[in-house]
Amino acid sequence: MLEIKHLTKAYERVILKDVCLSFKEKGLYVITGQSGCGKSTLLNMIGGLDSNYQGIIEMDGRDIQTIPRYIQKYVGFIFQQFHLIEEMSVKENETLISYFKRIFSAKKEILLSQLKLKNLQSYKTKLLSGGQKQRIAIYRGFIANHPVVLCDEPTGALDVKNSEEVFKTLKELAKEKLVIVISHDEKLASKYHDYLYEIKNQQIHLVHQNKIKETITAKEKTTKKSFFQFLLKDFKLCWKSHFIVIQVLFIALLSIMLTLSLTNSTNKQIQAQLEKIIPSTTIMLKKKNNEMLTQKDLQNIHHKEITYRFLQNDDVEFLGISPLKKYQTNKTLYISDYIQKPKYKIQGKEIGNDQEIILARSTYEQLIYLTKQKSLMNQEVYLFFDYQNEVKSYPVKIVGIEEKETVMETLYLKEFAFNHYLQELYQLEQGHTAFLQVKNKKAMKILKEKYPIYQFKLANSSLSSTIDKKFKQIEIIFLGFSSLSIITACFLLGFVLYLMVIKRKKYFAILQTLGASLKQVCFIALFQGLIISGVAFFEAFLVLNQLFVLANTLIKESISNLMDNFFIVSYEMMGVMFIVVLIFTLLCSMVPIKKVKEIEIIEALKG
Ligand SMILES: Nc1ncnc2c1ncn2[C@@H]1O[C@H](COP(=O)(O)OP(=O)(O)OP(=O)(O)O)[C@@H](O)[C@H]1O
């Protein structure tokens, strides 16, 4: 099983020289010797805490230095200073090992009563006596399924009575495992040993051996808790000290989220209002040789996606709509836009001929307000046009109302109706520009290829991209300012993680003696960082959402009911931000993780 072959260990001087020793599978091996002879040094090497030696230590025929996770699989430790986690309760200290090693769960109750720990479960660990603490350490050493338990002066900090108790228990438990005990107490060593050894003159000598009965122990079921559960427990231990860092990071993240969301929302709202005035599916059309367009030109342009065509003569100004036949500025509702087909539900009927029109709900209400009439449905009203200072009216009938609130007054005509009026009123048959309303703006590409003599352009493209560009510039300036806070927060996060590692060196060392691998210990440090930034991120996200809900309600109530939700949280943007936060956290954790890797277990346990 455990075998030491030609082991030599030296510091400034040689401590052990060419030591050879075989251990049986079970039994209490007590090693004594004068102070400084090398007992702890030997135990540390057997336990895999010190690998700087000559010779080989074998476990089941394999060099222990080549066995991955050797401590987790084979060794448990019981120390003179107990090495319990003082901030944890008795129960938590007892269960700690089960996150890293498989334990005999059926044995739990028996062992707890054997070690008289049952009544101590609710106690705070730091209030226990030395004897009580050592009994918890012994419990930890024997509840796990490692075959070897190494005890470095387990009675060193105890009185005579407690020391005797500990030896009695170890002797009993050594019937099932190999227990190697280092002790100064010669009396207890000679009373309880199965094998008694002494280190002298750099060698280990057998002093006495008791006959031991071979017992066969039945295989017992083992269980293990998940490492993730431990991570949460670990965070619970230190969340109080992380609280301030979380709040600082939260403020930094909130300021960035606010900046991005505000500029993004404002841009989106402006684009949405622009869309209402000039939809992005409106194509502007001109002739490449700058000739005027006629209605025939428009009629010859075919594509299944085109829903509406409109020819505009820039010399004619559309003045608006009024119920009076004679043009009066204060009785005429100014209308700027009539190049779309109604999109929303209509009250009334669809437009049947050139003399019929539909108004947007808000426009209709404006007109009612202007005329003080109760209803204008199916009534005749007048459209006014101005060409070379000659104002003329054209009678039309309101046949429908589109259920829509608009920012600008909106009037809908039948396709080509506008040309019809200009022809009748001013004998004009040509226009400078035409507009095509399409279902999908991708149709423009096909139109360009099919009709090369025309110039096609999205009507709102230049305005929309100018707005976009301006907002990008504003966003970059704001981001520059908010980045300062995020850099400070990251620096703080890295620094706090670094301090945490320094402060918890001993804690990390204890975890490794309980079977935690170096990777797991590094992950504990990383997890602290991840959870700090994760909690800060979600806190900022929730606050941002609530702020926006509040702001949207206020805007709706007091400013305008035209906007659905002015402030919008973009989940896509939040996703990207979350990934960036994770990357920053990883970067901030680099130095603390390096520090964890550098921890010397033996040194850290002394601290
Ligand atoms: N890291 C180290 N660097 C240099 N010398 C060391 C180191 N650790 C231990 N030693 C020396 O090695 C020798 C053996 O130390 P070790 O702790 O193994 O003795 P010990 O037999 O356990 O003594 P004690 O019974 O007093 O605990 C001592 O002289 C000690 O000073």
The ligand as an ORCA input file, in Angstrom:
! r2SCAN-3c Opt
* xyz 0 1
  N      11.034     25.230      5.229
  C      12.126     24.909      5.915
  N      13.313     25.471      5.598
  C      14.426     25.155      6.278
  N      14.453     24.293      7.301
  C      13.328     23.714      7.682
  C      12.092     23.987      7.003
  N      11.111     23.270      7.580
  C      11.712     22.544      8.571
  N      13.004     22.819      8.626
  C      13.964     22.241      9.517
  O      13.935     20.811      9.392
  C      14.070     20.209     10.618
  C      12.936     19.221     10.834
  O      11.751     19.954     11.032
  P      10.428     19.229     11.444
  O       9.391     20.289     11.597
  O      10.162     18.140     10.537
  O      10.832     18.629     12.868
  P       9.894     17.885     13.885
  O      10.587     16.601     14.176
  O       8.528     17.816     13.421
  O      10.037     18.826     15.118
  P       8.944     19.200     16.237
  O       8.727     17.922     16.979
  O       9.607     20.199     17.110
  O       7.747     19.692     15.548
  C      14.159     21.305     11.658
  O      15.490     21.537     11.999
  C      13.612     22.518     10.961
  O      14.237     23.708     11.413
*
